[in-house]
Amino acid sequence: MRSENSLYSRVIDATDIMIVAPIDNCNALKYANGVSAEIAIPATSLLFLFRVKAIYNHSKIVTAFFGFLWIAIAGLSILILIGIPKGLFDFISL
């Protein structure tokens, strides 16, 4: 229970910084948060797929079903990233 409270307090601290800190370009922060969410959602879903595979002893039917769902989630995340206009990423120097 202690580690959960510690993690929760870190999330609250990060959120407070984003709300209170002066930001020159709000759109840049908004799209950076969006990009990180588009990476986090498929990654979390992949962990769920691994857990389901472990619970069902690598059943081919269950793995195929949840694997298909994960591919759909990952594919839709890629489509969302492709759909963001390229002019919005001028603030990132890759």
Residue, then its C-alpha position, 0 to 999 in steps of 0.5 A: m500500500r505504501s508504494e501505491n501512495s508514493l506513486y500517486s503522490r508523484v503523479i499529483d506532483a507532476t500534474d501540479i507542475m504542469i498546471v501551475a508552471p508558466i508555459d510558453n507554448c500550450n499547444a506544444l505541451k498538449y501535443a506532447n502529452g497526446v504523443s506520450a498517451e499514444i505510446a502508453i496506451p498500446a504499451t499498457s495493452l501489451l502488458f495486459l496481453f502478456r498477463v492474459k497469456a500467462i493466466y490461460n497457459h498460452s492458449k492459442i484461441v485466447t492468445a489469438f483473440f487478445g492479440f487481435l485486440w492488441i493489434a487493433i489498439a496499436g493500429l488505431s494509435i498509429l492512425i491517430l498519430i498519422g492524423i495529427p497535422k505535421g505543422l504541430f510538431d515544429f517545436i520538436s527537434l528530432 
